[in-house]
Amino acid sequence: MTIPSTHAEIEQIYLTTELSNCKSLCITACQSGDGVTSIASALAERYLLAGYKTLLVDLNMFHPAFRKLSLHSGKTIKEHWIEDSYNHRLFTGITIPNDSSKQLAYKDPSVMKGLIEKWLNHFERIIIDTSPLLKINRNNIPAQNVASACEKTILIVRGGITTINQIETAISLLKLETISLLGTVLNKKEQTPLNQELICTFRKIPFISKTLRDKIESWLLKNTFLS
């Protein structure tokens, strides 16, 4: 899924992070496929449009979305380029290290905090795409460890898919003094809006006249709360 960087909701996230003076942002979710990479990429593009030197870091070991590139220009090698495997967009970024000892070090919050401070010497904004909070195994870098090293954290919730129990478990993992949860983003890509569900229901009622049905549908479509 590709989200435009000029999308109204991306603009809201961007403004929220800027108003909170956030320079390092962790984006995570309960499960894989909730839209973390799409939102991280769109937000990185929004930062770039604002003129910020931005670093996109892929630490999602469960389902990495980026691959490292080395772009040659004559004898010069431009480092820190990564490519989105899905839509082939390029970003200035860092992918998961291949060295197992470095992967283990990344699991240490103090090491991660030191890396972020080092990256901030060269970049104005940092966005980190993490493994899902509830996908706990020996290979993944725990998302809560990354969150504790970043200034702010955003939790992505997939509407119609993510359960209340999953959200509660995820929130409990983020309830640490060192983690500042900026907010939650509801991804409704796979969730039918309530007004559309109501329209489908009304169309199944035989005794409602077409004129009345059209008026009801028109009102439902204009209702921003139900949409």
N, C-alpha and C positions, 0 to 999 in steps of 0.2 A: 504494500500500500504506500503510495506517494502522496504526501500532504504538501500543498503549496506553502511556501514561507510567508506569503501574504494573506493566508487564511485568517479570518477574524479571530478564531480561537487561539491560533498561534500568536497573534498580536497580543491577546490578553495575557498569555503565559509570559511573553517577552516583557510586557509592561510590569507584570507582577514581580518578575525577577529583578528588573532594573530598579523598581521602587524599593526593593528590599536590599539593594546594593550587593547583589549576589554575583560573585566572580567565578565560583566553581559550583556546578550543579550536577547532582546525581539524579538520573531518571531510571526508575525501576517499576516493576509490576509484580502481580501475584504469580502469573503463569506466562509461559512463552506464547507469543502471538497476540499479546494484548495491545501492541502498537508502540512499544518503547522506542524502537529504532526509527520508525517513521516520524515520531514527534521530536526525537533528538536531532535527526537530520534537518527537519524543517526549522527547528529553533536555531540550529547552527547557521543555517542559511540566513535567518532573520538577523542574527548577530553580525554576520558578514555584511549584510545590506546596511546595517547601522554604522559600519566602518570599524567594527572591533576585530582585532586579530584573534581568531577563534580556533581552539583545538578541540577536536572531537575524538574521544577515547572509547574504544570498543573493548569492554571487559566482560562481555557476555560469552563465557566459555561454554554455556549450554547450547547456544545457537548463534555463533558469530556471524555478523552480517557484512563485515568488511574484510578486505584483504590488502596487505601492504604492497605499495608500489614504489619503485625507484625510477624516477623520471630523469633521463639524461639530457643535458643541454650542453653539447660540446664536451668539455672535460669536467663540467660541473655536475654533481649529483644533487638534485633537490630532494632532501629527505622529508620524512613525515607526511608523505602523501598516502592516502588510503582510498579505496574504491568500494562503493556499495555494490555488492555482488548481484543485487536484484535489478537496479536501474542504472548502474555504472556511473553514478555521480561521484565526483572527486571532492575530497575534503582534506584539509590539513589535519592530520590525526595520528593516532597511535593504536596499533592492534595488540592483541594478546601476545606476550613474549613466548617464543618457542622453548626457551630454557625452563626446565621444570623448577630449578632453584629460584628463578625470578618469579615464576608463578606462585611459588610458596611464599616468597617475600611479599607479594602483592596482597596476600591474605592478612598481613599484619597492618592494622589501622595506622600505627605510627609511621610505618614505611610508606603507606599510601599517602598520608598527610605530607610527608617530606617530599614525595614525588610531585604532588599538586603544587606545593610551594615552589619547587624547582621549575615546573612548567609555567607558573605564573610570572616568572622572571622574563619569559619570552612571549607569553600570550596574555591577552586582556580578559578573555573569557574561556572557560573550560566546561565542556559537557561530557558526562560519562554515562555510557550505555552499559547497564549491568545485567547479570544473570537474574532470572526470576527469583523473587524472595523465597518462594515455596519449593523451588527445585534445589534441595540441599543434597549435595554429594561431595566426595573428596576432591573432585576436579574443579568445581566451581569456586570462584572468588565470591564469598558471601556478600550479597548486596548491602547488608547493614553495615559491614566493615567499610565499604566504599562510601556509604552515606555518612558515616561518622567522620570521615576525612574531608568531606565537602561542606561548603557553607550552608547549602540548602538541598532539599530532596523533594522530588515530585513523584507521587504514586499514580500509576496508570491503572484504571479499572475498565475492563471490557463489559459494556452493558449487555445484559441478556445472557452472559456466559459466566462471569465471575460471581461466585456465591457469597452470601453474607459471611459465612464461616471463613472463607478464604480471605476476605477483606479484614475481618477481625484478627485473624492470625498474622496477616501482613502488618497491620497497624501495631500489634503487640511486639513484633520484631523491630519496629522502628521507634519504639518508646524507650529511647535511651537519652541520657542527658546530653550526649555528644551529637545527637541527630536533631536537626531542625527541619521538620516537615513543612514545606512551603504550602502544599495543597495537594488535592487529588484531581486528576483529569479523567472525565468519563468519556470513554471511546464508544460511541453509539453506532459504529459502522455496521454491525451485525444485529442491531436492535431496531425493530420497527417502531417509529414514533407513535405515541398514544393516539394522536388524532387520526392517523391512518388506520389503526386498529378499530377505532370507533366508527370510522367511515365504512369499513368492511362489514361491521356488525349491522349498521343501519341499512345497508344495501340488501341484507338478508331478510329484513322485515317486510313482508308483502303488503301490509295494509297502510303503509305510509305513502302518501302521494308523491309523485315526482317533484312537484313544486316545493313541497315541504322538505323533501329529502335534499334537494339542491340548496335550499337555504341553510339547512343544518350543516351540510358538507362545506359550504362557503364559510360559515362561521368557524367550523373546526379548523379549516386550513389557515384562517387568519389568526387563530389563537396561538400566540407564541409560547404560552405555558405548556399547552398540550403537545406542542411540536418539539 
